[in-house]
Amino acid sequence: MKREKVLVLSIVLGLLTAPVFAVSIPILKPGDSIIAIDRDGIVSNSSYPAAESPPKALDGVATTKYLNRGGAYTGFIVTPSVPIPVQSFTLTTANDSAGRDPSSWALYGTMDAIKSLDNSTGLAENWTLVSEGTVALPSTRLTLGPAVAVNSPLPYTSYRMLFPTLKSSTTMQIADVGFYATPNGVGPNLLSALDAILAIQAGPDSRYPAAGPTGLSEGPKSAIDRTTDWKYLNFGENNSGFIVTPSIGPSILDSFEITTANDSPERDPATWMLYGTNDVITSADNSDGAKEAWTLICGGTLTLPDTRNTLASRVEICNQSTPYGSYRMVFATVKNAAAANSMQIGEIQFYGVPEPATVCLLGLGGLALLRRRNA
């Protein structure tokens, strides 16, 4: 017993007194909290097929539709023939893919003349938020959804409708939209097929493919799942990346490794910038990742191999002296932005050590174990 006591005490003292940054270990593991970001801010990737343009949402025909490839945060600006105080609206589901249905909305009004262009952000005017909320469209197709109360206080000359979230897709679609002077969608539709309407998108640039049949996706979680079967792809391309909060706790990093994805070398990151924070992460997935106070740690260039599903050489990180609980990695450029439509990586791993307090806790745990065994 005495020999065991001496051994445990030696281990504890060694943990408490040894240089705690001597051994670098993997910091990221599957299941760690990770979100996609893009630092470009508010942008528009709005586009639509010629046969599925915004006026189709005003024609009153359920078998036609307005489809926007931009996905979340797309919508429209409409200028009714007569200024109207909107009290409710309805949406009719389109012919296919229920995942493309809007799941939330935000309605704005303006008295300004419309200067925004089709497929722009729609922010060239002064807009007032009228109301916002969620909408539960039926899964059945070509079906009128429930009336959504709005209560616009003024008869604005133009309205801007955004759909910040969709059920599951990266493409938005609606068959028809109706504005009403009553709170329950009763009465004549105040919009007509002759009203001016244009497509817009005003949201963060970050977007990744939705989940496939297996339930997996090409979202950020696939960058730390420890398999090359899936990858993280972001259509934001330049300035996209991720925020990750390692479950190991605050740590000091010294290097990282990237595994290339399965195809398209032109999508590989070419430059990187790493930031750290100890703030609670409140930035949303696919946001600009700017709600926290971030400290720049280091940055540089990347030379990833053109061979696919290949582990690249480890990249050293500048001397980091402060342990951070979360990290933001931004890939400012890709290998060939002209040829690429996105940024992608197969895997990423950070290396470093937990903060000293974590090591001390290991030592205290050893002391507690010793006390229990001697009780």
LOPA-956510 format. One line per field, with one value per residue (C-alpha): residue number from 1; residue in one letter; x, y, z. Coordinates in nm, 3 decimals. Layout:
N
lovex: c(NUM_...)
lofi: c(A_...)
xx: c(X_...)
yy: c(Y_...)
zz: c(Z_...)
//
This chain:
375
lovex: c(1_2_3_4_5_6_7_8_9_10_11_12_13_14_15_16_17_18_19_20_21_22_23_24_25_26_27_28_29_30_31_32_33_34_35_36_37_38_39_40_41_42_43_44_45_46_47_48_49_50_51_52_53_54_55_56_57_58_59_60_61_62_63_64_65_66_67_68_69_70_71_72_73_74_75_76_77_78_79_80_81_82_83_84_85_86_87_88_89_90_91_92_93_94_95_96_97_98_99_100_101_102_103_104_105_106_107_108_109_110_111_112_113_114_115_116_117_118_119_120_121_122_123_124_125_126_127_128_129_130_131_132_133_134_135_136_137_138_139_140_141_142_143_144_145_146_147_148_149_150_151_152_153_154_155_156_157_158_159_160_161_162_163_164_165_166_167_168_169_170_171_172_173_174_175_176_177_178_179_180_181_182_183_184_185_186_187_188_189_190_191_192_193_194_195_196_197_198_199_200_201_202_203_204_205_206_207_208_209_210_211_212_213_214_215_216_217_218_219_220_221_222_223_224_225_226_227_228_229_230_231_232_233_234_235_236_237_238_239_240_241_242_243_244_245_246_247_248_249_250_251_252_253_254_255_256_257_258_259_260_261_262_263_264_265_266_267_268_269_270_271_272_273_274_275_276_277_278_279_280_281_282_283_284_285_286_287_288_289_290_291_292_293_294_295_296_297_298_299_300_301_302_303_304_305_306_307_308_309_310_311_312_313_314_315_316_317_318_319_320_321_322_323_324_325_326_327_328_329_330_331_332_333_334_335_336_337_338_339_340_341_342_343_344_345_346_347_348_349_350_351_352_353_354_355_356_357_358_359_360_361_362_363_364_365_366_367_368_369_370_371_372_373_374_375)
lofi: c(M_K_R_E_K_V_L_V_L_S_I_V_L_G_L_L_T_A_P_V_F_A_V_S_I_P_I_L_K_P_G_D_S_I_I_A_I_D_R_D_G_I_V_S_N_S_S_Y_P_A_A_E_S_P_P_K_A_L_D_G_V_A_T_T_K_Y_L_N_R_G_G_A_Y_T_G_F_I_V_T_P_S_V_P_I_P_V_Q_S_F_T_L_T_T_A_N_D_S_A_G_R_D_P_S_S_W_A_L_Y_G_T_M_D_A_I_K_S_L_D_N_S_T_G_L_A_E_N_W_T_L_V_S_E_G_T_V_A_L_P_S_T_R_L_T_L_G_P_A_V_A_V_N_S_P_L_P_Y_T_S_Y_R_M_L_F_P_T_L_K_S_S_T_T_M_Q_I_A_D_V_G_F_Y_A_T_P_N_G_V_G_P_N_L_L_S_A_L_D_A_I_L_A_I_Q_A_G_P_D_S_R_Y_P_A_A_G_P_T_G_L_S_E_G_P_K_S_A_I_D_R_T_T_D_W_K_Y_L_N_F_G_E_N_N_S_G_F_I_V_T_P_S_I_G_P_S_I_L_D_S_F_E_I_T_T_A_N_D_S_P_E_R_D_P_A_T_W_M_L_Y_G_T_N_D_V_I_T_S_A_D_N_S_D_G_A_K_E_A_W_T_L_I_C_G_G_T_L_T_L_P_D_T_R_N_T_L_A_S_R_V_E_I_C_N_Q_S_T_P_Y_G_S_Y_R_M_V_F_A_T_V_K_N_A_A_A_A_N_S_M_Q_I_G_E_I_Q_F_Y_G_V_P_E_P_A_T_V_C_L_L_G_L_G_G_L_A_L_L_R_R_R_N_A)
xx: c(0.000_0.282_0.450_0.119_0.071_0.417_0.354_0.025_0.175_0.465_0.227_0.020_0.326_0.459_0.134_0.134_0.498_0.587_0.570_0.205_0.252_0.507_0.275_0.049_-0.270_-0.568_-0.819_-1.122_-1.342_-1.675_-1.967_-1.792_-2.010_-1.929_-2.113_-2.062_-1.980_-1.888_-1.736_-1.868_-2.169_-2.503_-2.498_-2.730_-2.695_-3.048_-3.128_-3.424_-3.515_-3.681_-3.997_-4.012_-3.974_-4.123_-4.436_-4.545_-4.615_-4.880_-5.059_-5.305_-5.216_-5.099_-4.929_-4.678_-4.421_-4.149_-3.824_-3.506_-3.178_-3.034_-3.230_-3.257_-3.304_-3.448_-3.784_-3.930_-4.012_-4.365_-4.527_-4.908_-5.100_-5.255_-5.082_-5.231_-5.207_-5.143_-5.311_-5.234_-5.078_-5.096_-4.858_-4.949_-4.711_-4.547_-4.553_-4.258_-3.990_-4.157_-3.809_-3.806_-4.103_-4.032_-4.043_-3.999_-4.068_-3.993_-4.204_-4.077_-4.247_-4.128_-4.261_-3.950_-3.946_-3.790_-3.432_-3.325_-3.254_-3.383_-3.172_-3.012_-3.012_-3.314_-3.154_-3.139_-3.446_-3.527_-3.719_-3.924_-3.976_-4.352_-4.353_-4.179_-4.237_-4.271_-4.502_-4.611_-4.690_-4.857_-4.653_-4.920_-4.835_-5.032_-5.206_-5.301_-5.129_-5.274_-5.330_-5.053_-5.145_-4.923_-5.097_-4.914_-4.974_-4.929_-5.032_-4.678_-4.624_-4.395_-4.326_-4.018_-4.073_-3.779_-3.781_-3.483_-3.525_-3.659_-3.780_-3.463_-3.350_-3.103_-3.365_-3.677_-4.009_-4.369_-4.658_-4.851_-4.861_-5.161_-5.184_-5.512_-5.676_-5.818_-5.622_-5.744_-5.681_-6.047_-6.145_-5.984_-5.611_-5.463_-5.189_-5.242_-5.052_-4.991_-4.800_-4.425_-4.228_-3.858_-3.642_-3.405_-3.178_-3.037_-2.851_-2.509_-2.309_-2.262_-2.457_-2.397_-2.584_-2.877_-2.884_-2.905_-3.088_-2.850_-2.921_-2.562_-2.469_-2.176_-2.204_-1.930_-1.987_-1.849_-1.512_-1.459_-1.636_-1.304_-1.406_-1.344_-1.683_-1.824_-1.683_-1.760_-1.853_-1.954_-2.097_-1.981_-1.639_-1.392_-1.407_-1.606_-1.506_-1.636_-1.661_-1.582_-1.606_-1.396_-1.552_-1.205_-1.238_-1.011_-0.683_-0.368_-0.310_0.022_-0.077_-0.352_-0.396_-0.635_-0.740_-0.841_-1.193_-1.296_-1.300_-1.238_-0.892_-0.980_-1.212_-0.925_-0.851_-0.544_-0.520_-0.633_-0.692_-0.746_-0.923_-1.002_-1.263_-1.382_-1.727_-2.033_-2.104_-2.426_-2.355_-2.596_-2.510_-2.453_-2.405_-2.110_-1.979_-1.938_-2.149_-1.854_-1.535_-1.262_-0.884_-0.668_-0.417_-0.241_-0.280_-0.097_-0.106_-0.192_-0.042_-0.280_-0.202_-0.411_-0.449_-0.789_-0.876_-0.514_-0.379_-0.171_0.136_0.077_0.058_0.221_0.029_0.206_0.283_-0.050_-0.032_-0.402_-0.625_-0.948_-1.269_-1.380_-1.203_-1.302_-1.124_-1.170_-1.043_-1.006_-0.931_-0.948_-0.703_-0.895_-1.192_-1.276_-1.315_-1.462_-1.817_-1.740_-1.482_-1.438_-1.228_-1.249_-1.128_-0.954_-0.777_-0.635_-0.338_-0.241_-0.283_-0.564_-0.524_-0.317_-0.629_-0.744_-0.416_-0.441_-0.786_-0.632_-0.393_-0.670_-0.861_-0.563_-0.550_-0.921_-0.876_-0.591_-0.801_-1.091_-0.863_-0.710_-1.045)
yy: c(0.000_0.240_0.174_0.236_0.563_0.682_0.590_0.781_1.084_1.078_1.074_1.359_1.572_1.498_1.622_1.935_2.027_1.896_2.123_2.082_2.186_1.921_1.666_1.761_1.557_1.560_1.821_1.758_1.452_1.347_1.504_1.831_2.135_2.278_2.521_2.654_3.021_3.268_3.607_3.782_3.925_3.991_3.877_3.759_3.433_3.468_3.306_3.128_2.929_3.139_2.931_2.958_3.333_3.551_3.653_3.287_3.344_3.602_3.421_3.232_2.902_2.636_2.427_2.704_2.822_3.067_2.882_3.044_2.851_3.076_2.885_3.032_3.411_3.434_3.594_3.881_4.251_4.323_4.658_4.634_4.855_5.031_5.083_4.838_4.760_4.385_4.200_3.841_3.634_3.283_3.060_2.773_2.477_2.400_2.076_1.887_1.864_1.962_2.036_2.352_2.501_2.810_2.744_3.103_3.451_3.820_4.092_4.448_4.758_5.078_5.399_5.441_5.397_5.057_5.087_4.730_4.512_4.164_3.897_4.159_4.179_4.409_4.654_4.966_5.107_5.199_4.904_4.872_4.528_4.471_4.127_3.789_3.434_3.072_2.911_2.546_2.459_2.123_1.840_1.787_1.953_2.223_2.304_2.637_2.681_2.840_3.216_3.393_3.710_4.013_4.333_4.592_4.934_5.129_5.091_5.054_5.106_4.802_4.492_4.279_3.915_3.702_3.332_3.294_2.917_2.630_2.288_2.107_2.209_2.458_2.569_2.772_2.745_2.860_2.817_3.131_3.408_3.609_3.929_4.010_4.302_4.065_3.880_3.535_3.535_3.597_3.822_3.910_3.868_4.220_4.110_4.059_3.914_4.270_4.380_4.440_4.166_4.079_3.808_3.882_3.717_3.892_3.650_3.513_3.355_3.025_2.731_2.358_2.067_1.930_1.584_1.294_0.960_0.842_1.145_1.264_1.581_1.779_2.011_2.098_1.790_1.582_1.757_1.592_1.258_1.077_0.924_1.035_0.898_1.248_1.599_1.955_2.170_2.537_2.721_3.046_2.954_3.232_3.342_3.035_2.806_2.693_2.757_2.458_2.413_2.110_1.901_1.857_2.212_2.517_2.434_2.580_2.473_2.419_2.271_2.131_1.880_1.877_1.577_1.666_1.584_1.338_1.562_1.905_2.017_2.374_2.384_2.319_2.601_2.805_3.041_3.021_3.244_3.099_3.288_3.200_3.304_3.214_3.363_3.141_3.073_3.246_3.267_3.051_2.783_2.936_3.283_3.520_3.396_3.747_3.751_3.667_3.860_3.684_3.711_3.640_3.367_3.299_3.265_3.164_2.980_2.617_2.383_2.089_1.800_1.752_1.385_1.322_1.186_1.253_1.368_1.680_1.786_1.926_2.306_2.481_2.746_3.057_3.065_3.068_3.159_3.189_2.880_2.920_2.723_2.779_2.837_3.002_2.884_3.100_2.990_3.326_3.183_2.854_2.718_2.835_3.057_3.101_2.727_2.639_2.689_2.614_2.536_2.182_1.972_1.603_1.620_1.859_1.794_2.042_1.944_2.097_2.057_2.126_2.431_2.378_2.375_2.058_1.886_2.001_1.847_1.517_1.550_1.634_1.334_1.117_1.255_1.189_0.832_0.782_0.915_0.681_0.380_0.467_0.538)
zz: c(0.000_0.084_-0.252_-0.434_-0.242_-0.336_-0.702_-0.724_-0.551_-0.793_-1.090_-0.945_-0.869_-1.215_-1.373_-1.161_-1.213_-1.561_-1.866_-1.965_-2.328_-2.417_-2.577_-2.867_-2.906_-3.150_-3.034_-3.259_-3.257_-3.413_-3.232_-3.146_-3.205_-3.549_-3.777_-4.129_-4.184_-4.455_-4.379_-4.692_-4.506_-4.674_-5.037_-5.311_-5.499_-5.631_-5.964_-6.118_-6.429_-6.700_-6.675_-6.293_-6.243_-5.964_-6.165_-6.149_-5.779_-5.874_-6.157_-5.934_-6.103_-5.857_-6.127_-6.200_-5.946_-5.851_-5.780_-5.649_-5.657_-5.385_-5.120_-4.771_-4.740_-5.089_-5.158_-5.355_-5.367_-5.486_-5.564_-5.556_-5.795_-5.493_-5.153_-4.906_-4.531_-4.533_-4.247_-4.353_-4.629_-4.769_-4.961_-5.193_-5.209_-5.543_-5.738_-5.592_-5.321_-4.994_-4.857_-5.071_-4.884_-4.670_-4.296_-4.175_-4.311_-4.259_-4.421_-4.471_-4.609_-4.777_-4.924_-5.141_-5.515_-5.591_-5.711_-5.632_-5.931_-6.002_-5.829_-5.600_-5.218_-5.237_-4.995_-5.211_-5.032_-4.672_-4.532_-4.212_-4.058_-4.044_-3.884_-3.892_-3.779_-3.886_-4.137_-4.141_-4.501_-4.568_-4.715_-4.978_-5.307_-5.492_-5.163_-5.006_-4.672_-4.358_-4.340_-4.149_-3.957_-4.030_-3.909_-4.117_-3.955_-4.280_-4.643_-4.779_-5.150_-5.176_-4.968_-4.932_-4.829_-4.719_-4.637_-4.396_-4.358_-4.568_-4.459_-4.575_-4.924_-5.070_-5.326_-5.244_-5.423_-5.388_-5.628_-5.529_-5.268_-5.154_-4.945_-4.766_-4.586_-4.324_-4.050_-4.161_-4.535_-4.621_-4.909_-5.239_-5.297_-5.293_-5.534_-5.904_-6.198_-6.322_-6.011_-6.041_-5.865_-5.859_-5.705_-5.417_-5.166_-4.860_-4.639_-4.550_-4.831_-4.649_-4.793_-4.810_-4.971_-4.775_-4.622_-4.863_-4.834_-4.561_-4.343_-4.388_-4.569_-4.701_-4.403_-4.150_-3.932_-4.220_-4.177_-3.837_-3.882_-3.937_-4.268_-4.626_-4.734_-4.682_-4.707_-4.603_-4.902_-4.884_-5.186_-5.027_-5.169_-5.076_-4.711_-4.605_-4.320_-3.982_-3.608_-3.387_-3.011_-2.910_-2.635_-2.484_-2.354_-2.390_-2.558_-2.711_-3.071_-3.246_-3.585_-3.803_-4.087_-4.381_-4.587_-4.942_-5.059_-5.328_-5.636_-5.793_-5.670_-5.768_-5.463_-5.218_-4.972_-5.064_-4.765_-4.403_-4.102_-3.753_-3.473_-3.113_-2.856_-2.509_-2.572_-2.583_-2.950_-3.055_-3.429_-3.626_-3.879_-4.224_-4.076_-4.102_-3.766_-3.628_-3.310_-3.086_-3.003_-3.202_-3.168_-3.473_-3.387_-3.714_-4.088_-4.401_-4.732_-4.804_-5.063_-5.069_-5.304_-5.616_-5.527_-5.375_-5.028_-4.931_-4.595_-4.655_-4.461_-4.116_-4.099_-3.805_-3.614_-3.482_-3.111_-2.929_-2.561_-2.467_-2.442_-2.637_-2.605_-2.965_-3.294_-3.621_-3.936_-4.247_-4.588_-4.760_-5.105_-5.297_-5.554_-5.858_-5.781_-6.150_-6.201_-5.860_-5.737_-5.372_-5.105_-4.981_-4.745_-4.664_-4.304_-4.066_-3.736_-3.487_-3.268_-2.936_-2.561_-2.317_-2.098_-1.779_-1.560_-1.736_-1.656_-1.295_-1.274_-1.378_-1.088_-0.844_-0.970_-0.887_-0.533_-0.486_-0.604_-0.358_-0.071_-0.154_-0.168_0.170_0.337)
//
